[in-house]
Amino acid sequence: MGDILAHESELLGIVKEYLDFAEFEDTLKTFSKECKIKGKPLCKTAGGSLRDSKSLIIQKDLITAFDNGDQKLFFNLWEEHIPSSIRDGDSFAQKLEFYLHIHFAIYLLKHSLGRPDKEELDERISYFKTYLETKGAALSQTTEFLPFYALPFVPNPMVHPSFKELFQDSWTPELKLKLEKFLALIFKASNTPKLLTIYKENGQSNKEMLQQLHQQLVEAERRSMTYLKRYNKIQADYHNLIGVTAELVDSLEATVSGKMITPEYLQSVCVRLFSNQMRQSLAHSMDFTRPGTASTMLRASLAPIKSKDVPLLPSLDYEKLKKDLIWESDRLKAFLLQALRWRLTTSHPGEQRETVLQAYISNDLLDCHSHNQRSVLQLLYSKSEVVRQYMARLINAFASLAEGRLYLAQNTKVLRMLEGRLKEEDKDIITRENVLGALQKFSLRRPLQTAMIQDGLIFWLIDLLKDPDCLSDYTLEYSVALLMNLCLRSAGKNMCVKVAGLVLKVLSDLLGHENHEIQPYVNGALYSILSIPSIREEARAMGMEDILRCFIKEGNAEMIRQIEFIIKQLNSEELPDGVLESDDDEDEDDEEDHDTMEADLDKDELIQPQLGELSGEKLLTTEYLGIMTNTGKMRRKGLASVQWSGDEPLRRPVTPSGHRNGYPV
């Protein structure tokens, strides 16, 4: 009882503060009256008083900066004291901020007695222009604000009819009133009473902490599975290498005793060191009687050794999955698309991944063969940005695998949808990256190359590549690689003839780009289109040889030799011979039968599960477990590899991930 009495005044003050904050006016009057009757002192909480005085100072400073036209001070205070969640998420705050930028941009025009200082005015207009191009770009589709995007480019806004209202006497006072009301509301909301703070610290914060811990646990489980797979693979490689090493030591001992090692024995040892995918070709194509053959193959081999102990993933109920992907909430759709993608990207290369992909294909997971109005493919046009992005990621994952490309390429429906999404998607960079990545992988198949060329995709790519510094590394690499693949075809070169000058300028600018990963594709595209006499003439007229020789001085040995090939092509007088580039056989594919799953497919995930939400493999196996939907798989035989020397420009279609991993092209 003594402890209660000692803190009674403070406790009563906390209750009074909360009633006042929540605007329980009648209750507060009754409470205060009863406390007075009973002689209970009501102390004002020190925290609340301090917060009130601080808030008033901040509001006063903001209004003063507004009145004085002090743009820098105002926006420093604005960003420091207005929470980013309100500035970025509240529509009224966004609109108010837009008008505040206009106020400061035209402040000198409205308040200067004579002609405003040109340097200061230019600085304010430049600041406003930067805002429009960055944060203010979000409102560019709003009719109310659209005219103001022309303001920085109008020489005299005061006489322009579109901006007449800005220079009326009532405009600034009305804006100031809106600002004052907004600040009063914001700072009142931010003055959290002590009672609410105590509640959050002891109750709500625990819930938030549990949610964070749950998310960390889910992520840790996923990382654990990935690391376990890597560990199993490394362990299998280790055991295999120990066995081979022991045999080789025995062989060395035998040679000391005068026993010869046969080529057949050496071949059997080397075959064990290579992946299963290379063993058959290795057994028939390698001549182990030639000195250095074994060591060369060992150094060149980057293929992983297939683990025999990787279990198959559980079967799924694909009918239920597709139904929920079409009809359920956007959040569930996003988690399902994410989980299905993770099945592909985190599965072990080999039988496990092949079985997952075959199950997706045999159950037509993406509805590629469906003629229904509502289909899984339509998620590419979902109103939800997350769903659109995750659908694009899943399609890109399919396209990363040869059998997945074959499934998606059964007709041009998927191609047309991706082309449409590519040209329309201007909000989400990652969605566009994945759509572009999928299209680039499609370009390994000749029929899809033809369709893309006919659809004018070359013109779109050239326009995109005019300003490469605005593109992400992924977008830049895959767009240049796609352009090269399309330019290798006769129809693609003929398209380039129509815009020869622009194509040559774009490619010559890309030669000096800081992203060196794109150089092989730029060289390949140049070499290919310079086989056309009219393009060679255009290139000579613009001094292409001098441009190329500038890069010979700076490049590495491999790039120098490639550029020398291009200069030789530039100065040749030959007509196109059609070798490797004939369009006669549309059934022949240019692609090699290899699969490459990029790490970028799973970067920057947009969604995380809340407490109690299922995600990933746990979501699939808990809610969508099926019976015997996994089926066996017969691998297609790939084309014979066309070997490429790094000295020459690329002359066969490639994809950046495959090229980086050293696949023959």
Salt bridges, closest charged atoms under 4 A:
GLU8 OE2 - LYS40 NZ 3.03
GLU10 OE2 - LYS194 NZ 3.14
GLU17 OE2 - ARG51 NH2 3.25
GLU23 OE2 - LYS188 NZ 2.58
GLU34 OE2 - LYS38 NZ 3.38
ASP67 OD2 - LYS176 NZ 3.13
GLU80 OE2 - HIS81 NE2 3.80
ASP88 OD1 - LYS135 NZ 3.49
GLU97 OE2 - HIS101 NE2 3.86
GLU97 OE1 - LYS135 NZ 3.17
GLU120 OE2 - ARG124 NH2 3.53
ASP122 OD2 - LYS118 NZ 2.90
GLU219 OE2 - ARG222 NH1 3.95
GLU221 OE1 - LYS618 NZ 3.71
ASP237 OD2 - LYS233 NZ 2.88
GLU247 OE2 - ARG272 NH1 2.57
ASP330 OD1 - LYS333 NZ 3.83
GLU354 OE2 - ARG635 NH1 3.08
ASP367 OD1 - LYS322 NZ 3.37
GLU403 OE2 - ARG636 NE 3.36
GLU425 OE1 - ARG388 NE 3.08
GLU425 OE1 - ARG421 NE 3.25
GLU433 OE1 - LYS603 NZ 3.06
ASP455 OD2 - ARG416 NH1 2.59
ASP463 OD1 - LYS466 NZ 3.09
ASP469 OD1 - HIS513 NE2 3.22
GLU477 OE1 - ARG660 NH1 2.37
ASP509 OD2 - LYS505 NZ 2.97
GLU545 OE2 - ARG549 NH2 3.03
GLU573 OE2 - ARG540 NH2 3.39
GLU581 OE1 - LYS493 NZ 2.73
ASP583 OD1 - ARG446 NH2 3.81
ASP583 OD1 - ARG489 NE 2.66
GLU586 OE2 - ARG489 NH2 3.17
ASP589 OD2 - ARG445 NH2 2.70
ASP590 OD2 - ARG446 NH1 3.29
ASP590 OD1 - ARG652 NH2 3.86
GLU591 OE1 - ARG405 NH2 2.62
GLU591 OE2 - ARG445 NH1 2.75
ASP593 OD2 - ARG635 NH2 3.88
ASP593 OD1 - ARG636 NH2 3.98
GLU598 OE2 - LYS441 NZ 2.60
ASP600 OD1 - LYS603 NZ 3.94
ASP602 OD2 - ARG222 NH2 3.51
ASP602 OD1 - ARG341 NH1 2.54
GLU605 OE2 - ARG341 NH1 2.96
GLU613 OE2 - ARG331 NE 2.77
GLU617 OE2 - ARG343 NH2 2.74
ASP647 OD1 - ARG561 NE 2.56
GLU648 OE1 - ARG651 NH1 3.76
